[in-house]
């Protein structure tokens, strides 16, 4: 049993739907929480026989906001998954949390239930930016939730940040980074705000009601993050992710390394043996299919060998570990090294932080 896999569990419920969010998330569906929890357990049972031979190295409960569920429901789900699959006893178990939905007792119950990593959606410590992003929580609620998690014994904590939103200035972004660093999280993720067309923000930008993010400004914000987080001792191990020593995200590394993963829940994606498939997105349709004993698969694709190689290269170049040089055009790799966009590390080539600015173009440019 040499192969390991990840288990992703999607919880689509949210306190409110933020205008920039393109995830499969909904507000006002709390009445579906109990049947949805039952359906997740049943879907796990439907997949159990096919996946039991693969060791599950990580569980990631994302959303939406998993912590809108009663903590007893989350813990019972984890217990069920441990019975349905071959889960590593020392595996990583992450739950995404909104600062306004958790307190010390909630975190204590999660820890007792086997959760050993929390990923908290912070986005910013600036009130005007939080309003722009339509986030309900405040900077104070983040600080309070973080302290509660630590007091409950959570010793692996990630903070999610977003840069490039309307209302943000260079100084406010630096303050957000400094506030995040001061809390002492074990991991920080920082993402450039992207405007998805089928979101309220996307429609507002398209109609000229609001400005879209400025790529040059976002590049400056990224450079500030790279500088401040490096000074604070964080390893920049993937384009958008920084970790203290020993705290890389096991689950996300599975995606980037091309390991198989099973997704449970409405809209969740899965991958195994060159096949990618995804569940139906509407929660009610998901519930109907699972309750009738059917796998809730909404579509699938099989990757060609060429597509798999391109994907492996794209994901590999996003990481500080890089890719084998044998995968690359040797002359172009040499050019990238000479230009300071990449560096050789033994028999591997990795993009530098400058190179990550052009990662998407580099994939096509460097491929053999």
C-alpha positions in Angstrom: 0.0 0.0 0.0 2.5 2.6 -1.2 0.1 5.1 -2.7 -1.4 7.8 -0.5 -4.3 10.0 -1.3 -6.2 13.0 0.0 -9.8 13.3 1.0 -11.6 16.6 0.4 -15.0 17.2 2.0 -17.1 20.1 0.7 -19.5 22.0 3.1 -21.4 24.5 1.0 -23.0 26.6 3.8 -22.0 30.2 4.6 -23.1 33.0 6.8 -23.1 35.2 3.7 -22.0 34.9 0.1 -19.1 37.3 -0.5 -19.2 39.2 -3.8 -15.9 37.9 -5.1 -16.5 34.2 -4.3 -16.8 31.7 -7.1 -16.8 28.6 -4.8 -19.9 26.4 -4.6 -21.2 28.1 -1.5 -24.7 29.3 -0.4 -26.3 31.3 2.3 -29.8 30.6 3.6 -29.6 26.8 3.3 -28.9 26.0 7.0 -32.1 23.8 7.0 -30.2 21.4 4.8 -27.3 20.9 7.3 -28.5 17.7 8.9 -29.5 15.9 5.8 -26.3 17.1 4.1 -24.2 15.6 6.9 -26.0 12.3 6.5 -25.5 12.4 2.8 -21.8 12.9 3.2 -21.6 9.8 5.3 -23.6 7.8 2.8 -21.4 9.1 -0.1 -18.3 8.0 1.8 -19.9 4.5 2.1 -20.7 4.4 -1.6 -17.0 5.0 -2.4 -15.5 3.0 0.4 -14.8 -0.3 -1.3 -13.1 1.4 -4.3 -10.8 3.6 -2.1 -10.2 1.4 1.0 -6.9 0.0 -0.5 -5.4 3.5 -0.7 -4.0 5.1 2.5 -5.6 8.5 3.1 -2.8 10.8 4.2 -4.9 13.9 4.7 -8.5 15.1 5.2 -9.4 18.7 4.3 -12.9 20.0 5.1 -13.5 23.1 3.0 -16.3 25.2 1.7 -18.2 27.3 2.1 -17.7 27.4 5.9 -17.5 24.0 7.6 -17.6 25.7 11.0 -21.2 26.7 10.3 -22.0 23.1 11.2 -22.5 22.1 14.8 -19.2 20.9 16.0 -20.7 17.5 17.0 -21.7 17.1 13.3 -18.2 17.8 12.1 -16.6 15.3 14.6 -19.1 12.6 13.7 -18.3 13.0 10.0 -14.6 12.6 10.8 -15.3 9.4 12.8 -17.4 8.0 9.9 -14.6 8.7 7.4 -12.1 7.0 9.5 -14.3 3.9 9.4 -15.0 4.1 5.7 -11.4 4.6 4.5 -7.9 3.6 5.5 -6.9 6.8 7.2 -3.3 7.3 8.5 -3.3 7.6 12.2 -0.9 10.5 12.1 -2.6 12.1 9.0 -3.3 15.8 8.6 -6.9 16.8 9.3 -7.7 20.4 8.3 -10.9 22.3 8.9 -11.5 25.7 7.3 -13.0 28.2 9.8 -14.6 31.6 9.7 -13.6 33.7 12.8 -17.2 34.6 13.6 -18.3 30.9 13.8 -15.8 29.5 16.3 -14.8 29.9 20.0 -12.6 28.1 22.5 -15.1 25.3 23.2 -15.6 24.7 19.4 -11.9 24.4 18.9 -11.5 22.2 21.9 -14.2 19.8 20.5 -12.4 19.8 17.1 -9.1 18.9 18.7 -10.7 16.2 20.8 -12.2 14.9 17.6 -8.9 14.6 15.8 -8.6 17.9 13.9 -5.0 18.9 14.0 -4.9 21.8 11.6 -7.1 24.9 11.2 -7.2 27.2 8.2 -8.8 30.6 9.1 -10.3 32.9 6.5 -8.9 36.3 7.4 -8.4 38.1 4.1 -7.3 41.4 5.7 -6.9 43.2 9.0 -8.1 46.5 7.3 -11.7 47.4 8.0 -12.2 49.1 4.6 -10.8 46.1 2.7 -13.0 43.7 4.6 -16.0 45.8 3.7 -15.0 45.9 0.0 -14.7 42.1 0.1 -18.1 41.9 1.9 -16.5 40.0 4.9 -18.6 40.2 8.0 -15.8 39.6 10.6 -13.6 42.2 12.1 -9.8 42.2 12.8 -10.7 41.9 16.5 -12.7 38.7 15.8 -9.7 37.2 14.0 -7.4 37.9 17.0 -10.0 36.5 19.4 -10.5 33.3 17.3 -6.8 32.8 16.9 -6.2 33.1 20.6 -9.0 30.7 21.3 -7.5 28.2 18.8 -4.1 28.4 20.5 -5.7 28.0 24.0 -7.5 24.9 22.8 -4.2 23.3 21.7 -4.3 24.0 18.0 -0.6 24.0 17.1 -1.0 24.1 13.3 -2.8 27.2 12.2 -3.0 28.8 8.7 -4.2 32.3 7.9 -5.7 33.0 4.4 -5.0 36.5 3.1 -6.2 38.3 -0.1 -4.4 41.3 -1.7 -5.3 43.7 -4.5 -8.9 44.5 -3.3 -10.5 47.9 -3.7 -9.7 50.1 -0.7 -6.3 48.5 -0.1 -3.2 50.7 0.0 0.5 49.7 0.1 0.6 50.6 3.8 -2.6 48.8 4.7 -1.4 45.6 3.0 1.9 45.9 4.9 0.0 46.4 8.1 -2.1 43.3 7.3 1.0 41.2 6.8 2.6 42.6 10.0 -0.6 41.8 12.0 -0.7 38.3 10.6 3.0 37.7 11.4 2.6 39.1 14.9 0.0 36.5 15.7 2.5 33.8 14.9 0.6 31.4 12.6 2.4 28.3 11.4 1.4 28.8 7.8 0.2 31.8 5.7 -1.5 31.7 2.3 -1.8 35.0 0.3 -3.8 35.1 -2.9 -4.2 37.8 -5.5 -7.8 38.8 -5.8 -9.2 37.4 -9.0 -12.4 38.6 -10.7 -14.6 35.7 -11.8 -17.2 36.7 -14.4 -20.1 34.8 -12.8 -19.9 36.6 -9.5 -21.4 39.9 -8.3 -17.9 41.5 -8.3 -17.3 40.2 -11.8 -20.5 41.7 -13.1 -19.8 45.0 -11.3 -16.3 45.2 -12.8 -17.6 44.3 -16.3 -20.2 47.1 -16.1 -17.7 49.7 -14.9 -19.4 50.1 -11.5 -16.2 49.0 -9.7 -12.5 48.9 -10.7 -10.8 45.6 -11.3 -7.5 44.8 -9.6 -4.4 46.4 -11.1 -1.9 43.7 -12.0 1.1 46.0 -11.4 -0.2 46.9 -8.0 -0.8 43.2 -7.2 2.8 42.5 -8.2 4.0 45.1 -5.7 1.8 43.6 -3.0 3.2 40.1 -3.8 6.8 41.4 -3.6 6.0 43.0 -0.2 4.6 39.6 1.0 7.7 37.8 -0.2 10.0 40.2 1.6 8.2 40.5 4.9 7.4 36.8 5.3 11.0 35.8 4.4 12.3 38.1 7.1 9.8 36.6 9.6 11.2 33.1 8.8 8.6 31.7 6.6 9.6 29.3 3.8 8.0 30.3 0.5 7.3 26.8 -0.8 4.6 27.4 -3.3 3.5 30.6 -5.2 0.8 31.5 -2.7 2.0 29.6 0.4 4.5 30.2 3.2 5.2 27.9 6.1 7.3 27.7 9.2 9.7 24.7 9.2 7.7 21.5 9.3 4.3 23.1 8.6 3.8 22.7 4.9 0.2 21.8 4.0 0.3 18.0 3.4 -3.1 18.0 1.7 -2.3 20.7 -0.8 1.1 19.2 -1.6 -0.8 16.1 -2.6 -2.6 18.1 -5.3 0.6 19.7 -6.5 2.4 16.3 -6.6 -0.3 14.7 -8.6 -1.4 12.2 -6.0 -5.0 10.9 -6.1 -7.8 12.5 -4.1 -11.4 11.8 -3.5 -13.9 14.7 -3.1 -17.1 14.3 -1.2 -20.0 16.8 -1.2 -21.8 19.1 -3.7 -19.4 20.2 -6.5 -16.4 18.4 -5.1 -13.7 17.2 -7.5 -11.8 13.9 -7.5 -8.7 12.5 -9.4 -7.3 9.0 -9.8 -5.5 7.1 -12.5 -5.7 9.9 -15.1 -9.5 10.4 -14.6 -10.9 13.5 -13.1 -14.6 13.7 -12.1 -16.8 16.1 -10.2 -20.0 16.0 -8.3 -23.2 17.9 -9.2 -23.1 21.4 -7.7 -26.6 22.2 -6.4 -26.9 20.8 -2.8 -30.5 19.7 -3.3 -29.6 17.7 -6.4 -26.6 16.2 -4.6 -28.9 15.2 -1.7 -31.4 13.6 -4.0 -28.8 11.5 -5.9 -27.1 10.2 -2.7 -30.3 9.5 -0.9 -31.4 7.3 -3.8 -28.1 5.4 -3.5 -26.4 6.9 -6.6 -22.9 8.3 -6.8 -23.5 12.1 -7.3 -21.1 12.4 -10.2 -22.0 15.2 -12.6 -19.2 14.8 -15.2 -15.7 13.5 -15.9 -12.7 13.8 -18.1 -9.8 11.5 -18.9 -6.5 13.3 -19.3 -4.3 12.4 -22.3 -0.6 11.7 -21.6 0.2 15.2 -23.0 -2.3 16.9 -20.8 -1.0 15.0 -17.7 2.6 16.1 -18.5 1.5 19.7 -19.0 -0.4 19.7 -15.7 2.5 18.1 -13.8 4.8 20.8 -15.2 2.4 23.6 -14.3 1.9 22.3 -10.7 5.6 21.5 -10.3 6.8 25.0 -11.4 4.5 26.5 -8.8 6.6 24.9 -6.0 10.0 25.8 -4.7 11.0 22.1 -5.2 10.7 22.6 -9.0 10.7 19.8 -11.5 13.3 17.4 -13.0 15.4 19.3 -15.6 14.7 16.3 -17.9 11.2 17.6 -18.3 12.3 20.9 -19.8 13.8 22.3 -22.9 17.5 22.6 -21.8 18.3 25.7 -23.8 15.2 27.6 -22.5 15.9 26.5 -19.0 19.4 27.9 -19.3 17.9 31.2 -20.5 15.6 31.3 -17.6 18.5 30.7 -15.1 20.6 33.4 -16.8 17.7 35.9 -16.5 17.2 35.1 -12.8 13.8 33.6 -13.4 14.9 30.1 -12.4 17.7 28.3 -10.7 19.1 24.8 -10.9 19.1 22.6 -7.7 20.9 19.4 -8.5 19.0 17.7 -11.3 15.9 19.9 -10.8 15.0 23.4 -12.0 12.8 25.7 -9.9 11.4 29.1 -10.7 12.5 32.0 -8.5 10.1 34.4 -6.9 10.6 36.6 -10.0 9.9 33.6 -12.2 6.7 32.9 -10.4 5.3 36.1 -11.9 5.4 34.5 -15.3 4.7 30.9 -14.2 1.8 30.3 -16.6 3.8 31.5 -19.6 6.9 29.5 -18.4 5.0 26.2 -18.7 4.6 26.5 -22.4 8.0 28.2 -22.9 10.0 25.6 -20.9 8.3 22.4 -21.9 10.3 20.0 -24.1 
